[in-house]
Amino acid sequence: MEKAQNLVVTHAKSNHRAGSQISPGERKAHTDPRFYVWSNDLLSSIRAEKVKVFVNRITGEVVAGEKYATKIELGGPNSRAFPFFGPAITETAPAAILLFATAVKKVIK
């Protein structure tokens, strides 16, 4: 689970377009310049939570610690979206499933 979480964290961080990567023209054109500062802070707050083991399931969450993460992920009325979690989950899912399948095969042997 931790390896799968780390795949998502790494992907979300490496493919999120933080404020430092925005062109000066695009930064100047945005209606809320705080958006790009938030974006850099958000990037630093993406992390894996501790894996929890229950009788019938295992959970491992990946979170963005900033309260405005949803606004950056989905956009808003005056700002475009900069998705980072959706693509991270979608694009790492095959590798995460392979990690789980490999772990289950080891247990079954």
C-alpha positions as CSV (number, residue, x, y, z in Angstrom):
1,M,0.0,0.0,0.0
2,E,2.8,2.4,0.9
3,K,4.5,1.8,-2.5
4,A,1.2,2.6,-4.3
5,Q,0.7,5.7,-2.2
6,N,4.2,6.9,-3.0
7,L,3.5,6.4,-6.7
8,V,0.5,8.8,-6.4
9,V,2.4,11.3,-4.3
10,T,5.4,11.3,-6.7
11,H,3.2,11.7,-9.8
12,A,1.0,14.4,-8.2
13,K,4.0,16.4,-7.2
14,S,6.0,16.0,-10.5
15,N,3.1,16.8,-12.8
16,H,1.5,19.6,-10.8
17,R,2.1,22.9,-12.5
18,A,3.2,25.0,-9.6
19,G,3.4,28.8,-9.6
20,S,7.1,28.8,-10.3
21,Q,6.4,27.1,-13.6
22,I,3.8,29.6,-14.9
23,S,4.9,32.1,-17.4
24,P,5.1,35.8,-16.2
25,G,2.4,36.7,-18.7
26,E,0.0,34.0,-17.5
27,R,0.7,34.9,-13.8
28,K,0.0,38.6,-14.6
29,A,-3.2,37.7,-16.4
30,H,-4.7,35.7,-13.5
31,T,-7.5,37.4,-11.6
32,D,-6.1,36.2,-8.2
33,P,-2.2,36.3,-8.0
34,R,-2.4,34.4,-4.6
35,F,-3.4,31.4,-6.7
36,Y,0.2,30.7,-7.7
37,V,1.6,31.1,-4.2
38,W,-1.1,28.7,-3.1
39,S,0.0,26.3,-5.8
40,N,3.6,26.2,-4.5
41,D,2.4,25.7,-0.9
42,L,0.0,23.0,-2.1
43,L,2.8,21.1,-3.9
44,S,4.7,21.0,-0.6
45,S,1.7,19.7,1.3
46,I,1.0,16.6,-0.8
47,R,1.8,13.5,1.3
48,A,0.8,9.9,2.1
49,E,-1.0,9.2,5.3
50,K,-0.3,6.2,7.5
51,V,-1.7,3.0,6.1
52,K,-4.6,1.6,8.2
53,V,-5.2,-2.1,8.5
54,F,-8.7,-3.4,9.4
55,V,-10.1,-6.9,9.5
56,N,-11.6,-6.7,6.0
57,R,-9.7,-3.9,4.3
58,I,-6.5,-1.8,4.1
59,T,-6.6,1.9,3.4
60,G,-3.9,4.3,2.5
61,E,-4.8,7.9,1.8
62,V,-2.8,10.5,-0.1
63,V,-3.7,14.1,0.9
64,A,-3.0,17.6,0.0
65,G,-2.7,19.5,3.3
66,E,-3.9,22.9,2.0
67,K,-7.6,23.7,2.4
68,Y,-7.7,25.2,-1.1
69,A,-6.5,22.0,-2.8
70,T,-9.9,21.4,-4.3
71,K,-10.0,24.9,-5.9
72,I,-6.7,24.3,-7.6
73,E,-7.6,20.7,-8.7
74,L,-11.1,21.7,-10.0
75,G,-10.8,25.4,-10.7
76,G,-13.4,27.9,-9.9
77,P,-15.5,30.7,-11.5
78,N,-12.5,32.9,-12.0
79,S,-9.7,30.4,-12.3
80,R,-8.9,27.5,-14.4
81,A,-8.2,24.0,-13.0
82,F,-4.7,22.6,-12.5
83,P,-5.5,18.9,-11.9
84,F,-2.9,17.0,-10.0
85,F,-4.7,14.2,-8.0
86,G,-7.1,13.0,-10.7
87,P,-4.3,12.4,-13.3
88,A,-2.0,10.9,-10.6
89,I,-4.6,8.3,-9.6
90,T,-5.6,7.5,-13.1
91,E,-2.1,7.2,-14.4
92,T,-0.6,5.2,-11.5
93,A,-3.5,2.8,-11.1
94,P,-2.1,0.1,-13.4
95,A,1.2,0.1,-11.5
96,A,-0.5,0.1,-8.1
97,I,-2.7,-2.8,-9.1
98,L,0.4,-4.7,-10.2
99,L,2.0,-4.0,-6.8
100,F,-1.1,-5.4,-5.0
101,A,-1.2,-8.5,-7.3
102,T,2.4,-9.2,-6.7
103,A,1.9,-8.9,-2.9
104,V,-1.1,-11.2,-3.0
105,K,0.8,-13.8,-5.0
106,K,3.6,-13.8,-2.5
107,V,1.1,-14.4,0.4
108,I,-0.7,-17.2,-1.5
109,K,2.6,-19.2,-2.2
